[in-house]
Amino acid sequence: MAGFVLHQGATVKCSHGGQATPSEVSSRVMVAGMPIATIAALYTIAGCPFVPPGGNGPCVSGQWMTGALRVTSEEKALAITTGTSTCTPTGTAMLPLDVQKRVTAS
């Protein structure tokens, strides 16, 4: 399924509202003037407020598990808004909230 390509300046949050930032980007491809993210990039999550009484929180990192199957950069699939992701240690998803709306990939 096609989705918008995620880039370094995209607003991505964990399910609890923590800010997710890619640890690496692919500067070979630029969208909205910024390098794109691939599913190989580990996201660092800051400010997750989820602290359950029994542990398993807050979110500290996340990664896209699926992304664009037909479009790659440096032999890595692109991270897209319709891809699936997971946060560690909670197992919840990351949510792309504000992304560029010109380039899609599938």
N, CA, C and O atoms as a GROMACS GRO file, in nm:
protein
  424
    1MET      N    1   0.084  -0.118   0.000
    1MET     CA    2   0.000   0.000   0.000
    1MET      C    3   0.089   0.125   0.000
    1MET      O    4   0.185   0.132   0.076
    2ALA      N    5   0.057   0.219  -0.083
    2ALA     CA    6   0.137   0.341  -0.096
    2ALA      C    7   0.119   0.432   0.028
    2ALA      O    8   0.014   0.432   0.092
    3GLY      N    9   0.223   0.506   0.057
    3GLY     CA   10   0.218   0.601   0.168
    3GLY      C   11   0.318   0.712   0.143
    3GLY      O   12   0.406   0.699   0.058
    4PHE      N   13   0.306   0.821   0.217
    4PHE     CA   14   0.399   0.932   0.204
    4PHE      C   15   0.534   0.892   0.264
    4PHE      O   16   0.540   0.823   0.366
    5VAL      N   17   0.642   0.936   0.200
    5VAL     CA   18   0.777   0.904   0.244
    5VAL      C   19   0.812   0.986   0.367
    5VAL      O   20   0.790   1.108   0.370
    6LEU      N   21   0.865   0.919   0.469
    6LEU     CA   22   0.906   0.989   0.592
    6LEU      C   23   1.045   1.048   0.573
    6LEU      O   24   1.130   0.990   0.505
    7HIS      N   25   1.068   1.162   0.633
    7HIS     CA   26   1.197   1.230   0.621
    7HIS      C   27   1.242   1.278   0.758
    7HIS      O   28   1.170   1.264   0.857
    8GLN      N   29   1.361   1.334   0.762
    8GLN     CA   30   1.421   1.375   0.889
    8GLN      C   31   1.336   1.475   0.966
    8GLN      O   32   1.334   1.471   1.089
    9GLY      N   33   1.266   1.564   0.898
    9GLY     CA   34   1.186   1.666   0.965
    9GLY      C   35   1.042   1.627   0.994
    9GLY      O   36   0.966   1.708   1.046
   10ALA      N   37   1.004   1.503   0.962
   10ALA     CA   38   0.866   1.459   0.986
   10ALA      C   39   0.840   1.450   1.137
   10ALA      O   40   0.930   1.416   1.215
   11THR      N   41   0.718   1.480   1.175
   11THR     CA   42   0.680   1.465   1.316
   11THR      C   43   0.626   1.324   1.335
   11THR      O   44   0.520   1.289   1.285
   12VAL      N   45   0.702   1.244   1.409
   12VAL     CA   46   0.665   1.106   1.439
   12VAL      C   47   0.666   1.094   1.592
   12VAL      O   48   0.761   1.136   1.657
   13LYS      N   49   0.560   1.034   1.646
   13LYS     CA   50   0.551   1.018   1.792
   13LYS      C   51   0.520   0.873   1.826
   13LYS      O   52   0.468   0.798   1.744
   14CYS      N   53   0.553   0.836   1.949
   14CYS     CA   54   0.510   0.705   1.996
   14CYS      C   55   0.360   0.716   2.027
   14CYS      O   56   0.306   0.826   2.027
   15SER      N   57   0.296   0.607   2.053
   15SER     CA   58   0.152   0.607   2.080
   15SER      C   59   0.114   0.688   2.203
   15SER      O   60  -0.003   0.724   2.221
   16HIS      N   61   0.210   0.718   2.288
   16HIS     CA   62   0.183   0.792   2.411
   16HIS      C   63   0.221   0.939   2.400
   16HIS      O   64   0.198   1.015   2.494
   17GLY      N   65   0.277   0.982   2.287
   17GLY     CA   66   0.309   1.123   2.265
   17GLY      C   67   0.457   1.158   2.273
   17GLY      O   68   0.490   1.276   2.260
   18GLY      N   69   0.545   1.063   2.292
   18GLY     CA   70   0.689   1.091   2.294
   18GLY      C   71   0.740   1.120   2.153
   18GLY      O   72   0.693   1.058   2.057
   19GLN      N   73   0.835   1.211   2.139
   19GLN     CA   74   0.889   1.250   2.009
   19GLN      C   75   0.989   1.147   1.959
   19GLN      O   76   1.085   1.114   2.029
   20ALA      N   77   0.967   1.096   1.836
   20ALA     CA   78   1.055   0.996   1.775
   20ALA      C   79   1.139   1.062   1.667
   20ALA      O   80   1.087   1.133   1.581
   21THR      N   81   1.271   1.038   1.671
   21THR     CA   82   1.365   1.096   1.576
   21THR      C   83   1.452   0.985   1.517
   21THR      O   84   1.506   0.903   1.592
   22PRO      N   85   1.467   0.981   1.383
   22PRO     CA   86   1.550   0.874   1.324
   22PRO      C   87   1.697   0.893   1.359
   22PRO      O   88   1.748   1.005   1.359
   23SER      N   89   1.765   0.782   1.390
   23SER     CA   90   1.906   0.788   1.427
   23SER      C   91   1.996   0.803   1.305
   23SER      O   92   2.109   0.851   1.316
   24GLU      N   93   1.946   0.763   1.189
   24GLU     CA   94   2.022   0.779   1.065
   24GLU      C   95   1.924   0.804   0.952
   24GLU      O   96   1.810   0.761   0.957
   25VAL      N   97   1.971   0.876   0.851
   25VAL     CA   98   1.889   0.906   0.734
   25VAL      C   99   1.971   0.878   0.608
   25VAL      O  100   2.093   0.862   0.614
   26SER      N  101   1.903   0.873   0.496
   26SER     CA  102   1.971   0.850   0.369
   26SER      C  103   1.975   0.982   0.293
   26SER      O  104   1.873   1.026   0.239
   27SER      N  105   2.091   1.046   0.290
   27SER     CA  106   2.103   1.176   0.225
   27SER      C  107   2.112   1.166   0.073
   27SER      O  108   2.124   1.268   0.006
   28ARG      N  109   2.106   1.046   0.018
   28ARG     CA  110   2.106   1.030  -0.128
   28ARG      C  111   1.972   1.070  -0.187
   28ARG      O  112   1.964   1.107  -0.305
   29VAL      N  113   1.866   1.064  -0.106
   29VAL     CA  114   1.732   1.101  -0.151
   29VAL      C  115   1.680   1.209  -0.057
   29VAL      O  116   1.681   1.193   0.065
   30MET      N  117   1.633   1.318  -0.116
   30MET     CA  118   1.580   1.429  -0.037
   30MET      C  119   1.434   1.453  -0.073
   30MET      O  120   1.397   1.448  -0.191
   31VAL      N  121   1.352   1.478   0.026
   31VAL     CA  122   1.214   1.524   0.006
   31VAL      C  123   1.193   1.643   0.098
   31VAL      O  124   1.241   1.643   0.211
   32ALA      N  125   1.123   1.743   0.050
   32ALA     CA  126   1.101   1.865   0.127
   32ALA      C  127   1.233   1.924   0.175
   32ALA      O  128   1.239   1.988   0.280
   33GLY      N  129   1.340   1.902   0.097
   33GLY     CA  130   1.471   1.956   0.132
   33GLY      C  131   1.543   1.883   0.244
   33GLY      O  132   1.646   1.931   0.292
   34MET      N  133   1.491   1.768   0.286
   34MET     CA  134   1.552   1.692   0.395
   34MET      C  135   1.572   1.546   0.354
   34MET      O  136   1.498   1.494   0.271
   35PRO      N  137   1.674   1.481   0.411
   35PRO     CA  138   1.700   1.340   0.379
   35PRO      C  139   1.587   1.249   0.428
   35PRO      O  140   1.521   1.278   0.528
   36ILE      N  141   1.567   1.139   0.356
   36ILE     CA  142   1.459   1.047   0.390
   36ILE      C  143   1.504   0.944   0.494
   36ILE      O  144   1.624   0.925   0.516
   37ALA      N  145   1.406   0.880   0.557
   37ALA     CA  146   1.432   0.773   0.653
   37ALA      C  147   1.403   0.638   0.587
   37ALA      O  148   1.312   0.627   0.505
   38THR      N  149   1.480   0.538   0.623
   38THR     CA  150   1.456   0.402   0.575
   38THR      C  151   1.411   0.317   0.694
   38THR      O  152   1.419   0.359   0.809
   39ILE      N  153   1.363   0.196   0.664
   39ILE     CA  154   1.318   0.112   0.774
   39ILE      C  155   1.435   0.058   0.856
   39ILE      O  156   1.414   0.002   0.963
   40ALA      N  157   1.556   0.074   0.806
   40ALA     CA  158   1.674   0.031   0.881
   40ALA      C  159   1.707   0.126   0.996
   40ALA      O  160   1.779   0.089   1.089
   41ALA      N  161   1.655   0.248   0.991
   41ALA     CA  162   1.686   0.348   1.094
   41ALA      C  163   1.614   0.318   1.224
   41ALA      O  164   1.493   0.297   1.225
   42LEU      N  165   1.688   0.316   1.331
   42LEU     CA  166   1.629   0.305   1.464
   42LEU      C  167   1.589   0.446   1.507
   42LEU      O  168   1.667   0.540   1.492
   43TYR      N  169   1.470   0.461   1.560
   43TYR     CA  170   1.422   0.592   1.607
   43TYR      C  171   1.446   0.602   1.758
   43TYR      O  172   1.419   0.508   1.832
   44THR      N  173   1.496   0.716   1.802
   44THR     CA  174   1.511   0.745   1.944
   44THR      C  175   1.386   0.818   1.990
   44THR      O  176   1.342   0.913   1.924
   45ILE      N  177   1.328   0.775   2.101
   45ILE     CA  178   1.205   0.837   2.150
   45ILE      C  179   1.235   0.910   2.280
   45ILE      O  180   1.290   0.854   2.375
   46ALA      N  181   1.198   1.038   2.283
   46ALA     CA  182   1.219   1.121   2.402
   46ALA      C  183   1.084   1.173   2.452
   46ALA      O  184   0.997   1.208   2.373
   47GLY      N  185   1.070   1.177   2.581
   47GLY     CA  186   0.952   1.238   2.642
   47GLY      C  187   0.828   1.151   2.647
   47GLY      O  188   0.717   1.203   2.661
   48CYS      N  189   0.843   1.020   2.636
   48CYS     CA  190   0.726   0.932   2.648
   48CYS      C  191   0.678   0.933   2.793
   48CYS      O  192   0.755   0.900   2.883
   49PRO      N  193   0.553   0.971   2.817
   49PRO     CA  194   0.504   0.980   2.955
   49PRO      C  195   0.453   0.848   3.012
   49PRO      O  196   0.413   0.844   3.129
   50PHE      N  197   0.453   0.741   2.934
   50PHE     CA  198   0.394   0.614   2.978
   50PHE      C  199   0.485   0.543   3.078
   50PHE      O  200   0.592   0.495   3.042
   51VAL      N  201   0.441   0.537   3.202
   51VAL     CA  202   0.514   0.467   3.307
   51VAL      C  203   0.414   0.382   3.386
   51VAL      O  204   0.360   0.428   3.487
   52PRO      N  205   0.389   0.259   3.340
   52PRO     CA  206   0.292   0.175   3.410
   52PRO      C  207   0.349   0.122   3.542
   52PRO      O  208   0.470   0.115   3.558
   53PRO      N  209   0.263   0.086   3.634
   53PRO     CA  210   0.310   0.038   3.765
   53PRO      C  211   0.394  -0.090   3.758
   53PRO      O  212   0.482  -0.110   3.841
   54GLY      N  213   0.368  -0.175   3.659
   54GLY     CA  214   0.440  -0.302   3.651
   54GLY      C  215   0.561  -0.301   3.559
   54GLY      O  216   0.614  -0.407   3.527
   55GLY      N  217   0.605  -0.185   3.516
   55GLY     CA  218   0.718  -0.179   3.423
   55GLY      C  219   0.670  -0.167   3.280
   55GLY      O  220   0.559  -0.121   3.255
   56ASN      N  221   0.754  -0.209   3.184
   56ASN     CA  222   0.721  -0.207   3.041
   56ASN      C  223   0.699  -0.066   2.987
   56ASN      O  224   0.610  -0.045   2.905
   57GLY      N  225   0.775   0.028   3.029
   57GLY     CA  226   0.761   0.164   2.977
   57GLY      C  227   0.864   0.252   3.043
   57GLY      O  228   0.925   0.211   3.141
   58PRO      N  229   0.885   0.368   2.995
   58PRO     CA  230   0.829   0.434   2.878
   58PRO      C  231   0.897   0.387   2.749
   58PRO      O  232   0.995   0.312   2.752
   59CYS      N  233   0.842   0.431   2.633
   59CYS     CA  234   0.903   0.400   2.504
   59CYS      C  235   1.039   0.469   2.495
   59CYS      O  236   1.050   0.587   2.528
   60VAL      N  237   1.141   0.398   2.452
   60VAL     CA  238   1.274   0.456   2.439
   60VAL      C  239   1.327   0.450   2.296
   60VAL      O  240   1.413   0.530   2.258
   61SER      N  241   1.277   0.355   2.217
   61SER     CA  242   1.319   0.346   2.077
   61SER      C  243   1.207   0.285   1.995
   61SER      O  244   1.113   0.226   2.048
   62GLY      N  245   1.218   0.300   1.865
   62GLY     CA  246   1.118   0.245   1.775
   62GLY      C  247   1.181   0.214   1.641
   62GLY      O  248   1.288   0.265   1.609
   63GLN      N  249   1.114   0.131   1.563
   63GLN     CA  250   1.164   0.098   1.430
   63GLN      C  251   1.047   0.061   1.340
   63GLN      O  252   0.950  -0.001   1.384
   64TRP      N  253   1.058   0.101   1.212
   64TRP     CA  254   0.959   0.060   1.113
   64TRP      C  255   0.989  -0.083   1.075
   64TRP      O  256   1.103  -0.117   1.044
   65MET      N  257   0.888  -0.166   1.077
   65MET     CA  258   0.904  -0.307   1.043
   65MET      C  259   0.877  -0.331   0.895
   65MET      O  260   0.941  -0.415   0.832
   66THR      N  261   0.781  -0.257   0.839
   66THR     CA  262   0.751  -0.265   0.696
   66THR      C  263   0.749  -0.125   0.639
   66THR      O  264   0.721  -0.028   0.709
   67GLY      N  265   0.780  -0.115   0.511
   67GLY     CA  266   0.781   0.014   0.443
   67GLY      C  267   0.756  -0.007   0.295
   67GLY      O  268   0.685  -0.100   0.256
   68ALA      N  269   0.813   0.078   0.214
   68ALA     CA  270   0.796   0.067   0.069
   68ALA      C  271   0.867  -0.058   0.019
   68ALA      O  272   0.984  -0.080   0.049
   69LEU      N  273   0.797  -0.140  -0.056
   69LEU     CA  274   0.855  -0.263  -0.110
   69LEU      C  275   0.920  -0.241  -0.246
   69LEU      O  276   1.012  -0.313  -0.283
   70ARG      N  277   0.872  -0.142  -0.319
   70ARG     CA  278   0.920  -0.121  -0.455
   70ARG      C  279   1.019  -0.006  -0.467
   70ARG      O  280   1.082   0.009  -0.572
   71VAL      N  281   1.034   0.075  -0.363
   71VAL     CA  282   1.124   0.190  -0.368
   71VAL      C  283   1.226   0.177  -0.257
   71VAL      O  284   1.191   0.155  -0.141
   72THR      N  285   1.355   0.190  -0.293
   72THR     CA  286   1.462   0.178  -0.194
   72THR      C  287   1.562   0.292  -0.209
   72THR      O  288   1.565   0.361  -0.310
   73SER      N  289   1.642   0.310  -0.107
   73SER     CA  290   1.755   0.401  -0.110
   73SER      C  291   1.871   0.329  -0.043
   73SER      O  292   1.858   0.283   0.070
   74GLU      N  293   1.981   0.320  -0.112
   74GLU     CA  294   2.097   0.247  -0.063
   74GLU      C  295   2.060   0.104  -0.023
   74GLU      O  296   2.107   0.051   0.078
   75GLU      N  297   1.975   0.043  -0.106
   75GLU     CA  298   1.928  -0.095  -0.088
   75GLU      C  299   1.845  -0.117   0.037
   75GLU      O  300   1.834  -0.230   0.085
   76LYS      N  301   1.786  -0.012   0.091
   76LYS     CA  302   1.700  -0.023   0.209
   76LYS      C  303   1.563   0.033   0.174
   76LYS      O  304   1.552   0.136   0.107
   77ALA      N  305   1.458  -0.035   0.220
   77ALA     CA  306   1.322   0.010   0.195
   77ALA      C  307   1.296   0.144   0.265
   77ALA      O  308   1.345   0.168   0.375
   78LEU      N  309   1.218   0.230   0.199
   78LEU     CA  310   1.186   0.360   0.258
   78LEU      C  311   1.081   0.345   0.366
   78LEU      O  312   0.991   0.261   0.356
   79ALA      N  313   1.091   0.427   0.469
   79ALA     CA  314   0.988   0.433   0.573
   79ALA      C  315   0.874   0.518   0.518
   79ALA      O  316   0.896   0.629   0.469
   80ILE      N  317   0.752   0.466   0.525
   80ILE     CA  318   0.636   0.538   0.475
   80ILE      C  319   0.526   0.540   0.580
   80ILE      O  320   0.526   0.460   0.674
   81THR      N  321   0.433   0.633   0.563
   81THR     CA  322   0.328   0.654   0.663
   81THR      C  323   0.237   0.534   0.681
   81THR      O  324   0.179   0.517   0.788
   82THR      N  325   0.223   0.450   0.581
   82THR     CA  326   0.135   0.333   0.592
   82THR      C  327   0.210   0.208   0.638
   82THR      O  328   0.149   0.101   0.650
   83GLY      N  329   0.340   0.219   0.664
   83GLY     CA  330   0.418   0.105   0.713
   83GLY      C  331   0.383   0.074   0.857
   83GLY      O  332   0.319   0.154   0.926
   84THR      N  333   0.425  -0.043   0.903
   84THR     CA  334   0.403  -0.080   1.042
   84THR      C  335   0.530  -0.056   1.122
   84THR      O  336   0.642  -0.069   1.070
   85SER      N  337   0.512  -0.023   1.248
   85SER     CA  338   0.626   0.007   1.336
   85SER      C  339   0.599  -0.047   1.475
   85SER      O  340   0.487  -0.084   1.509
   86THR      N  341   0.705  -0.051   1.555
   86THR     CA  342   0.690  -0.093   1.693
   86THR      C  343   0.788  -0.017   1.781
   86THR      O  344   0.899   0.015   1.739
   87CYS      N  345   0.745   0.012   1.902
   87CYS     CA  346   0.830   0.080   2.000
   87CYS      C  347   0.879  -0.021   2.103
   87CYS      O  348   0.812  -0.120   2.132
   88THR      N  349   0.996   0.005   2.157
   88THR     CA  350   1.054  -0.080   2.260
   88THR      C  351   1.058  -0.001   2.390
   88THR      O  352   1.099   0.115   2.386
   89PRO      N  353   1.020  -0.053   2.501
   89PRO     CA  354   0.979  -0.190   2.530
   89PRO      C  355   0.828  -0.213   2.528
   89PRO      O  356   0.784  -0.324   2.558
   90THR      N  357   0.747  -0.114   2.494
   90THR     CA  358   0.602  -0.126   2.508
   90THR      C  359   0.534  -0.207   2.399
   90THR      O  360   0.427  -0.263   2.423
   91GLY      N  361   0.592  -0.214   2.280
   91GLY     CA  362   0.531  -0.288   2.170
   91GLY      C  363   0.422  -0.211   2.098
   91GLY      O  364   0.354  -0.266   2.012
   92THR      N  365   0.403  -0.084   2.132
   92THR     CA  366   0.303  -0.002   2.065
   92THR      C  367   0.361   0.054   1.935
   92THR      O  368   0.481   0.041   1.910
   93ALA      N  369   0.277   0.117   1.854
   93ALA     CA  370   0.319   0.168   1.724
   93ALA      C  371   0.367   0.313   1.732
   93ALA      O  372   0.330   0.387   1.824
   94MET      N  373   0.450   0.352   1.634
   94MET     CA  374   0.484   0.493   1.616
   94MET      C  375   0.380   0.553   1.521
   94MET      O  376   0.327   0.484   1.434
   95LEU      N  377   0.352   0.682   1.540
   95LEU     CA  378   0.250   0.749   1.461
   95LEU      C  379   0.310   0.866   1.384
   95LEU      O  380   0.354   0.963   1.446
   96PRO      N  381   0.311   0.860   1.250
   96PRO     CA  382   0.357   0.975   1.173
   96PRO      C  383   0.244   1.079   1.169
   96PRO      O  384   0.136   1.051   1.117
   97LEU      N  385   0.268   1.198   1.224
   97LEU     CA  386   0.163   1.298   1.236
   97LEU      C  387   0.174   1.410   1.134
   97LEU      O  388   0.073   1.452   1.077
   98ASP      N  389   0.293   1.459   1.109
   98ASP     CA  390   0.313   1.570   1.016
   98ASP      C  391   0.427   1.535   0.922
   98ASP      O  392   0.544   1.536   0.962
   99VAL      N  393   0.392   1.503   0.797
   99VAL     CA  394   0.492   1.462   0.699
   99VAL      C  395   0.471   1.540   0.569
   99VAL      O  396   0.366   1.602   0.549
  100GLN      N  397   0.570   1.536   0.482
  100GLN     CA  398   0.556   1.599   0.351
  100GLN      C  399   0.447   1.526   0.273
  100GLN      O  400   0.426   1.406   0.292
  101LYS      N  401   0.378   1.598   0.186
  101LYS     CA  402   0.264   1.539   0.116
  101LYS      C  403   0.282   1.539  -0.037
  101LYS      O  404   0.184   1.541  -0.111
  102ARG      N  405   0.406   1.537  -0.084
  102ARG     CA  406   0.430   1.539  -0.228
  102ARG      C  407   0.482   1.407  -0.284
  102ARG      O  408   0.454   1.373  -0.399
  103VAL      N  409   0.557   1.333  -0.204
  103VAL     CA  410   0.621   1.211  -0.255
  103VAL      C  411   0.563   1.089  -0.185
  103VAL      O  412   0.562   1.080  -0.062
  104THR      N  413   0.515   0.994  -0.267
  104THR     CA  414   0.464   0.868  -0.213
  104THR      C  415   0.549   0.754  -0.266
  104THR      O  416   0.620   0.768  -0.366
  105ALA      N  417   0.542   0.642  -0.198
  105ALA     CA  418   0.613   0.522  -0.240
  105ALA      C  419   0.528   0.401  -0.201
  105ALA      O  420   0.444   0.410  -0.111
  106SER      N  421   0.551   0.291  -0.268
  106SER     CA  422   0.477   0.169  -0.233
  106SER      C  423   0.570   0.049  -0.236
  106SER      O  424   0.527  -0.063  -0.210
   0.00000   0.00000   0.00000
